[in-house]
Amino acid sequence: MPDRTSEPDRTSEPDRTSKPDRTSKPDQTSERLRELFEQRRRKAEQLRERNVDPYPARLSGPRRTTADARSSFERWERGQRKTQPSARVAGRVTNIRNLGKLVFLDLRDGSGAIQILCRRDALPKHWQLLQALDLGDFLEAQGKLIRTRSGEISLEARKLRMLSKALRPPPEKFHGLQDVERRYRQRYLDLQTNLDAREVFVTRSKIVAALRRFMDRRGFMEVETPVLQAEAGGAAAKPFTTYFNALDEERHLRIATELHLKRLIVGGLDKVYEVGRIFRNEGLSTRHNPEFTMMESYEAYADYHDVAAMVETMVATVAQDVLGTTTVTVGDHTIDLAPPWRRLTMREALRTHAGVDFVERRTAETLAPHLAEHQSAQPPGTGWAKMLDLLVSHAVEPQLIQPTFLLDYPVETSPLAKRKPDDPSLVERFETFIAGSEIANAYSELNDPFDQRRRFQEQLQRRQSGDEEAELIDEDFLVALEHGMPPTGGLGLGVDRLVMVLTNAPSIRDVILFPALRTMG
């Protein structure tokens, strides 16, 4: 059963990248790496013997970023500074060009890179340090900023100081990791060597900040809810389970923030949201990671139409703020994020793309043949709601390229959503798709405690029949609902999926710094 999440309850694609590469590398490569490690270790010891700490606690004084140093020199060239600037910079050594009495270094920090020019006659006390220097070391350099004959802004060093001796070499040629598995497993090397990867995560940070700004401007209050929960509710997913020793009770990592956020609506906080990690014990794929980030929001006195208007405005605003445009490229598609977005009912979509009217196919037996046309197998004992979800996943989702709201789901698929007044067999719910991928899910929230209890009981029957992803009954939430909750519009936005769209990332692992991978062994 689908739910509001960036990780919809679809049949997961096979994990093609999580298994470690078992291919044995040539012995000579391992031996070479051991030799390099030993050479670098000896250099560190030789520095200590000369009373030079290869790992000092701090810089020798205030530093400028490499970007600020370059900018300062350019202002002097334009006549905006009276004196030629000097600077102290620090960063990782990414290139060494030794010309005998002249050594050029490239030094990179978080803001960029700058060339360091080292003349032997200008560094009599520091020349030995250069002999101990390797790629990957962290170095402090102080001197005057100049422009070389080749036109490169450089720092002409007068002082050098080792900040951290790297014992292991960077990847070959310092141009980035080619092994995808190694990129994910050793993200620190990926960030060192792959500027495109680094930019994705800088952009991700900006996207999350822009989401928060958008919600704050609309009067929402950011809150925090428990990660460890007695009942893992608010979604159809299998939880991770742990044990709370102090309470001598079992606890679950949350699969959604929904039920706690709706308690706050009951409490009188009319607009709340949370950006947080969610945990679902499910498969791995290019679109699924068991630990992911979701933004959930709830607004009293709103419905799913209000939420849809907010979502299309939000995504367009975030794209404009972060990228400077509402037109993005996703794979081979050019996507226009500017509102208004297309609205399509699930019934219309299935009629068009699968030739199925689910109103006329209300049993598993009548729906199964249509599902078989789009996938070769399905889990044993799959019920009608799950089949419908799979059919949407295989037949409809790939067709939804431009931003689309898929509206009005059967009540069996959505135990927490409000029924449509004119057709109680459907609920007021939408999922949002961009480039064939779900990024958001929203309801007019169910606030009828009688109906909510009945639906929880139906979910319990499904769980007793073997569906591990069926909703659990949360009695405390039901008690809260019995105190009265106003009409409410709720949203779950998959942050990772949105970042994938805005950065044209083909895999969720490319936008999560430390994705789930099989343990090496």
N, C-alpha and C positions, 0 to 999 in steps of 0.2 A: 504494500500500500504506500503510495507516495506521501510525502510530508513536507513541511516547510523547511527547506534545507538546501545547502549547496551540494549535498551528497544524497540525491534521490534514491529511493528504494528500487533501483533497477537491477537487473542481473549484471553484475560487474564484469567488465572485460578482463581477460587474463592478465596477470601481472607479468609483463615481459621484461621488466628491468630490475625487479627487486632481488632476484637471485644473484649472488656474487659470481664474478667471473672465475671459474675454476681452472681456466687455461693456465698451465704452468709457464712462467717466463723462463727464458734461457738462463742457465746458471751464471753465465758471464755477466748478465745484467745485474743479478743480485750481488755478485762479487764486486762489481764496479760501484754499486751503491754503498756497500760496506766500506770500500776503500775511501769513497768521498766522505762518508760520515767520520771515518777515523782521521782523515786529513783535516777536516774542519774542527774536530775535537782537539787535535793537537794545536791548531792555531789559537783556539780559545785558551788552552793551557799556557801557550807561549805569551799571550797577552798578560795573563795573570803573573807570569814570571817577571814581566817588565813593569809590574805594579799598575797594569791597566785592567780595570774591571770590565769584562766583556758583557756584563749585564747590570749597568748602573741603575739606581732607583729613579733617577729623574734627569731632565735636561740640565744644561749648565746655565740656562736663563730662558727668558720668554722667547717663543718662536713665532714665526709667521707661517701660515700655510703656503704651499708652493703657489697656489693661485693668487694669494694676496701679494706675494713677493713679485710675481710677474706683473700684476696690475700696478704695483708701486713703481716699478721701473718704467712701464709704459706711460704713467702720468708724468714722470720726470722727463721722458723724451718729448712729451707734448708741451713741456714748459709749465706744468702744473705743480712741480716741486722745484725748489731752488737748488737742492744738493742731490748729487747722485746717491741713491739709496743703498744701504747695506741691509743684510738680513741674516737671521739664524733660521734655518729650515731643518726639518727632520723627516725621514721616511725610509721606505724599503729600497734597497739598491736593486734596480731591475736591468741594468746594463753596465758593463765595464769595458772601456776601450783604452788599452794601455799602449801608449806611443813612446815608452821609454821615460823621458823626463817630463812627459805630459800625459795625464790620465783624465779621461772624460768619464763621468758617472751619470747615470739617470737615476734620480731619486723621486719616488712616488709616495704621496700621502693620500688621504681621503679626498682631497680637492683636485688632484691632478698630479703633474710631474714637472720637474725642472732639471736642467742639465747642470752638473757641478764640474767646474774646470779646476783641476789640481796641477799646479806647477811645482816641480821638485824644489826649485830655489825659494819658493814662497812658503813651503811647508817643511822646513828642515826637521822640526820636532814631530811631525805627524806622518812623514813619508813611510815609516815602517808600518804604520797602521794600514796603509793602502795595500801592503804586501799580504796582510792578513785578511783582506776583504774578499768576500765571495758574494755571488748573486743570492739575494734573499736576506742579507744582513740589513739591520736597521742602523742608520748612520745620522749623526748630527753634523751639519756643516754651517760655518759662519764666514761671511765675507761680503765683498762688494758685488752688486749686480751690474752686469755688463751685457753687451750684445756682441757675439763673436763675428768673425769675418763672414761666416756662413749665414749670419742673420739670426742665430738662435739666442734667445735670452738665457743667460747663464749666471750662476753664482761663482765668482772667482774665489775659491776657498782660501782662507787664512788660518782656519782652525777646523779640525776634524775630530770627531769623538764617536767611538763605537757605542751603540745603544743596546744592541742585542745581536749576538752571534748565532746565525742559523746553522744548525748542525746537519740539517737535511737540505738537499738542493731543491730548487723549484722544478716544475715540469720542464721538459726539454724545450729550449728556445724561448721559454717564458711567453708563449703565444696562446696559452690556454690548453685545457685538458681535452683530448680527443675522445677518451673513453667516457661514455655517458654515465656508466655505473660509478666510475671514480669521481665524476663531477658531483653526483649526489652524495656519495659516501664521504668524500673529503671536500665539503663545500668551501672550507677555508682556502684550499688551493684554487678552486674555481673562481672565488672572489678575487684572489690575488692576480690571476692570470687572464681572466675573461672579463673585459670591461663591459661587454654587453650584458652578461649575467649580473654584474654589479648594478648596472643601470636598472634592470628589472626590479631589483629589491629596493633601490632608491625610489623608483616609481611606485612600488607597492606601498611604501611608507607614506608617500604623498597622497595616494588614493585613500588610505585609511584616515589620514588627517582630514582630507576633504569631505569624506563621509560624515565624520564627527562635526565638522563645521556646519554642514548642511543641516543635520539634525538639530544642532544647538540653535541655529538661526530660526528654526521652525518651532522653537519652544519645547523641544523634548529634553528630558533630564536623563543623563547617563547614569546607570546604576550597575550594581554587581550582584549576582545571585550565586548560590552554592554550586560548586563543581562536584562535590561528593553529595549524592542524594540517596535517600532511603528508597525512593521509587523513581526509576528512570523513565519519565513520561514526557509527553509533548511531541513524540515522533514515533514512527514505526521503524524501529531499529533494535538490534541486539546490543546490549551495553557491555562495557568492560566492568568487571566486578572485582572489588578488593575487600579488605577487612579492616574495620575501625577498632583497633585494639582497646582504646580507652573506653569505648561504649560497649564493647563485646557484641558488635553488630556488623552485619554485612552492609556494604555501601556500593553504589554504582557511580561511575563517572557519567556525567550528564550527557544525554543524547540530544538535548534541546534546553533552551532557557525559558520556554513558553509558559509552563505552568506557574513558575515563580513570578514571572513578569506580570501575568494576569492577576495574581494575588495582589500586586501593587496597584493595579487598576481598581480592584475591589476596595483597596485601602484609601483611594482618593487621589492617587498620583495619576493625573489624566493623560500624560504623555511621557512614556519611558522607553529607553532603548539600552541595549547592551551589545558591545563588541567583545566576543570571547571565543575561547577554544571549545569545540564540541568533539565528543569521542564516540565513535560507532564501530562496533566489532564486526566489520564487513570487509569485502574484498578490496584489492588494490587494482588500480587501472590508471590510464592517463587522465581520468576525470575524478578518481576516488582516492582519498587518503583517509585512513581511519581517524586521524586527528586533524581537524580543519577549523577554520575561522568563520564565524557567522555573525551577522548583525541582525538582531531581532528587535522589532519596535512594536509598540501597542499604543493606540490612540483612542481614547474614549470619545463616544459620540460620532465615530467615523465608521464607514463600511468599506467593502473591498473595492468599490469604485473610487472612493477617496484615496485609498492606498495605491491603486494603480496610477492615478494621476501623480501621486507623490513619487512613485518609483521612476516613471519616465522622466520627470523633472530632475530627480536626484542623479540618475546615471548621466544624463546630458550635462548637468552642472558640474559633476565631478570630472567628466572627460574634458570639458572646457577649461576648468581650473588647472588640471594636471597636464593635459596634452596641448591645450590651446586650440582644440578643435572638437567637433562632435562627429567627425567622420573618421573611422578607424578601419584598418585592414585586419581581417581574421582569416588566416589561410589564404584561399584564393578569392575571398569575398571582400567587397567594400561595404561596410556597414554604416548606415546613417542612424545615429542615436538621437537625433533631434525629435522632440515630440511633435505631433501625437504618434503613438505606436499602434500597430494593428491589433485589433481585438477579434478573437475567433473563439467560438464555443468548442468544447471538446467534441460534442456531437457532430458539429459541422466538420471538424478536422478529420474525425474518423471516417465519416461518410466520404470525404474527398480523397483521403490518402490511403484508406484501407478498405473502402467499400463496405463498411460495417455501420449499422445503426444499433448502438448498444441498448437503446430502448426496446428493440425487438429481439435482442440477444441477451436476456437477463439471467442465463444460467451458464455454468462452466461448460456444459456439454455443447451448447449452441455456439459458444464463443471460441472454443478450442480449435476448430478447423481453420478459422481465420488467423489465429495466432500461429498455427503451424505453417501457414504460407510465408510468414516473415521470420521465423526462427525454427531451427531444426528440433530443439528440445526445450522442455520447461520442467521446473522442479516437480517432483511427484506430489500429488495432493494439492496442487495449486488451485486456489479458489477463484471465483469470478472476478473479484476486485483486483487480485494480483494479476490475473490474465489481462484485464483491461489496461492496467498500468504497463505491462510488458508490451502490449500492442501499441500503445501510445509511444513508448520508448523506441520501438523498432520501425513503426510505419509513419509516425507523425513528426517526432522531434527532428529527424534529419532534414525535413522539408522547411523547418521554421528558421530561415536564415536571417532575415531582417527582424528587428525586435518585435516580438509578438506576445500578447497576453492570451493564454489559453484558459477559457472561462468555463465555470459551471460544471462541476464534477458530480458524479453519482454519490449519494450519501454514504454508500458502503466504503468508499475510498477515503473518507475524510471525517473521522470521528470527533474532531474538535471544531468543525465549521458549522455555521448557521444554515439551516434549510432555507431554500428560496420560497417566499410566501406563495408564489403562484404555481410552484411545482415542488412539493416536499420531497420528491425522490432525488432532487438535486440540491447541492449546497452552493453557497456564495463563496466561491474559491477561484483563484487563478494561479497559474504558474507562468513565469516569464522565461522566454527562450530567446537567445541570441546565437546566431551561427550554429544552430542545432543543439545547443547545450542549455540546460536549465540554470538560471542564475538566481531566481527568486521564487517564493511561494507565499501566498497570502490568503487570508480568510476574512469574512465577516465572522467574528468570533461567536461561538456557541455560548450563550449566557443563560440558557434555560436549564436549571439544575436537574429537572426531571428527565429531559431528553439526554443530557450529558451522562447521567447515571445509566440509562438504558443502553447508550452506545458503548460505554465502558464495559458493561456486562456482556454485550455482543462480542467485544474484543477479547474478553476473558474466555469466552467459549472458543474463539479461534485459537487462542494460545493453548487451551486444553486439548485442542485437536492437533497440536503440533506446530503452530505458527509462532516461532520464537520472536518474531518482530511485531506481533500484535501489541497494542497499547496495554499498559498495566493500569489497574484501578488505583488512583491516588485519592484516598479518602479525605486527606487534609485539604486537597484542592476542591473537592466536592463540598466540603463544609464551607470553605471560603466562598464558593459560588452561591451557596444557599444564603449567604449574607447579602447577595445582590451585586451584580456587575452590570454596568450600563452597556448599551450597544457599543461595540469596539471593533476597530479594524486592526488586524495584526499582520506583520510582515516578517519573513525570514529571508535575508539576502546572503548568498554565498560570496564571501569576500574573495576567496581564492578564485572562484569562477569568474568574478568580475575582473580581477587582475589579469586573468588569462585573456579575456576579451580585449582589455585596454593595452596589453603589452604584446598581443599576438603570440602568446605562448602555446605550444602544441600539447603540453603535458602539465598537469597540476604540480608535478615534481619540480618544474621549472620556476614556480612562483612560491614554493614553500622552502624556506632555508634548509630545514632538516626533515625531509620526507621520510616516511616509514620504509625501512628496508630490512630484508632478511639479515639476521646476525651472521657475520663472517665466521667461518669455522670449517 
